[in-house]
Structure formats: C-alpha cells, structure tokens
Amino acid sequence: MPAAHWRRACAVLCLLAGTGWTQAAPSLFSIEEPWTDEYGHGVKLEYWRGEVTFVAMEYSACRFVCSVYWRRLVELQKAADARAMKVQFVILSIDPEHDSPALWRDYRKARDLTRENWHFLTGTRPMTTRAAAFLGERWWFDEGHLMHDFRIARLDGAGRVAATMTTFAQPVEALLDAPRDALTPPRQSP
C-alpha cells in the first residue's frame, strides 16, 4: 500500500477514535444462548452482570487438572469470605457431550461445593468452544484423556476478563485484588 493510502487510513482511524467510535472489548456475556445448570434450568451468563465472578472450565469426570482447580477455587472462596467479599463461581463444562445436570450435582456433593454462589453449567459444543476461546482455555486429548489448561478468570461487571490465574502457584489474592468495573450496575433480583 502506498504511503499516501496509509496516511489516509490513519487519518480515518484518528477521526473515528475522536468521535468516540471504539469497538467494545469482548465479553463472555456475548454468549446469549442459555446454558443448563446442575438443576436442569436454563441460565444465561449475563445473569452475573455486575457481580464479582470467577469462571473456570472443568468437566465432571476430570481426574487431573480439575482436582487442583476445585482446591484453588475453594481457597479463593475462603479468601473472599475472610474479606467479607461477595463472589460468584461459574464452572463451565469443557465436556458438554457428557456433563449432565446429575453429574454436576454429584461433582458438587463429592467436593462439598454446596454454597449457592457456585454454579455448574453445560452448554452446546459451539458455546463451549466460544467460551474457551474467550477465556484462553485450551483442551486436547492425551492417550484418550481430555486434558486442559489451568485457568481461572475473574470477570469484570461487564463479562470481560479482568485478571487470570494460570499457574497453581499464583496467590488467590491477586484475583481478589483485580479492579472491578464500577460502571456496570449489579443485576436486579427477579
């Protein structure tokens, strides 16, 4: 592209930026289809708009990463409790072909994750793929086992990633200290 075209393109971009035209950051809430929770109810992710929400992708039959996941999530819950901080935990199935509401209920019970601020959701494969791409979660098969990254994301009030934990050694306080989007009002109770 000739230099004159680059200058015009830059001028247009500067003009658009000056008029307030910007593309909004991606949001997990842009997945508008309802997910199925562990009780068989349809739930949209935007339900947690305005909440301090932590999201992880797991699956009920996982015997590897997920066992560390839930221990770190429980640590995060305890640290939030110590600060009297109201938080939500949303666990999205990375194996939607197998995770049923009954399996998620069993998963919760076996790990004593019975508080009402914990939510276990299963969507369709396209929804799962979109959520994983948004969160930066990768998965693959290794000798017949579904494997996946360790990643816990804290969403801001608009459903954008505000902070992530990507290693087992990271302190949970880093996720609690992430800035909250003060411009997004909390959801209204039904």
N, C-alpha and C positions, 0 to 999 in steps of 0.2 A: 504494500500500500504506500503510495507517495506521501511525503511529509505533509503536504497540504491537506490530504484526507485525514491524517492523524490529528492535525491541529483542529480541523472542523469537528471530528468525533470528540475530541477532548472538550471543545467549546460547548457542544451539545450536552455532554455529561455534566460539565460545570453548571450549565444553565438549569438542567434538571435537578441537580443537587441543591441549587439555590432556591428552587421553588418548593422545596420540601418533598420532592419525589424521591422516595427510597423504597427499596424492597424490604419488607419485614423479614426478620430473622425467622428461620424455620421453627415450627412449634410442633411438639408431639400431639397437641390438641388438634392439629390439622387432619388427623385420622378421625374422621367423623363417624365411621361405622361403629355400632355398639360391639363391645367385647362381652363375653359371657363370664360372669363371676363364679366363684366357688359355690354359689347357691342356685345357679342356673338363671340368674337375672341378667338382662342386657344393661350394660353400663358404658357410657361414653367417657373417654379420657378427660374431656373438658369439665367433667364433674368436679375435678380437683383444681379448677382455675382459682387462683388467689391463695391456694394452700401451699405450705411448705411440703413438698412432695419428693420422695426418694423413689427412684424407679430402678429395677433390676430385671434382667431376663434370665429365667431359670426354666427347669422342667421337672415335673414331679418324680420322674424315675432317675434323676441325676444322682450319681454316687461320687462325683469328683468335685468339680468347682462349686456346685450348689451347696455342699455341706459347709464350705468355708463362707460362701455367700451369706447363708442364714445366720451363721455365728457373728459375722461382721455387722449384719443388719440389726441383730439383737443388741450388739454393743452400741450401735448408733441410736437405737431406741432408748437404751439406758442413759446414754449421754444427753439425749434430748430431755428425758424425764428429769435428770439432775438439774437442768436449766429451766424446768417448767415450760418447755417449748412444745407446742402442739405440732405434730408432724403426721404425715400420711406415708404409708409404704404401699407401692403398687408393684406387684410382681407380674410381669408379662410372660406368658408361656413362649418358650422358644421351640416347643414341640407341639403345635396345635393339633396335629393329627392324632395325638394320643392323650393329651391332658384334658380330662373331663372334669366337670364340677366335683364329682365324687372323689376323684384322685387328688384334686387340690384340697378338699376338706380333710382327707386322710393325711396329706402332707402337713397341713396346718396343725392338726391334732398331734401327730407324731413329734413335731418340733415345738409344741406348746406356743404357737403363734396365734393365740385366740383373741387378742385385743381387736376392737372394732376398727382401728386405724390401719389394719393390714388387709390388703385386697389382692386376690389372686385371680388373674384374668386370662382368658384364652380367646384369641381371635382367629381369623382365617389365615392361611399361609401368606396371602398378599399383605394383610395388615401386619403380620408378624415381621415380614421382610421390610416393610416400610419403617416400622418402629426400630428394628435392629439397625437399619441404615442411619436413621436419625440419631440414635444413641451411640453409634460407632461400635456396635456389638457384632462380632464375627462368630460364626459357628462352622463346624466341619465334622466329618466322620473319621474316626481313627479306630481301625480294627473293629468296626461295627458299633462303636460307641459314639454317641453325639457328644461332641466337645464344644466348649465355647469360652470366650474371653471372660475374665473377671472385670466387671464394670458396674459401678453403682453411680447413678446420676442424680444430682439434685436439680430439680426443675425450678425455674422462677415462676412467678404467679401467672405468666402467660404461656407456660409449657415449653420454654426454651431451656436448654442445658445451662445452668449457672456454674456448676462445678462437677467434677467426677473423681471417683476413687478407682484407680486402675491397677493397683497392686495391693497385696494382702497386708503390707507393712504400713501403708498410709494411715495416719491418725484420723479417726472419725470426726474429730473436732474441726478439721478442715472443711468437711461438708456442712457442718452446722454453722460455721462462720461465714459461709458464702453469702454474698449480698442477696437480699430478697427484692423482687421487683415491686416497689411500693406503689407503682402506678396502676396496678391491676387489683381491683377490689375483690375481696373474698366472695365466694359463691353464696347465693341466698339459699337458706334452708327451704325444703319443699313444704 
